[in-house]
Amino acid sequence: MLEYDEKRDYIRMDVDCEITYKLADSDTVYTGNCTSLSGAGVSFISESSYDIGLAMEIKVLPKNSVTPPMTAFIEVVRCIPQENGSFEIAASIKSLK
């Protein structure tokens, strides 16, 4: 029997939905694609690179109307360039709005 010991505090779910985000000190809204979500963090694809430690406000927009949108304040923890020129942004969720 295979055993799996989850080391995370929250289970990560793979998702595929739209996300909007803006920098903490800006009103400009950008759009990306959310790729994973957990109780403590989020990752999404962006057209721009962002520095570690940057604060943002995000809104995750599920594809179905059964699940409500989620708005949260996040802090960037990783920014990984992708082969297609986009960036995978990983962030910790600091609070929900």
Secondary structure, DSSP 8 states (H G I E B T S, - for coil): -------SSS--EEEEEEEEEEETT----EEEEEEEE-SSEEEEEESS---TT-EEEEEEE-SSTTS--EEEEEEEEEEEE-TTS-EEEEEEEEEE-
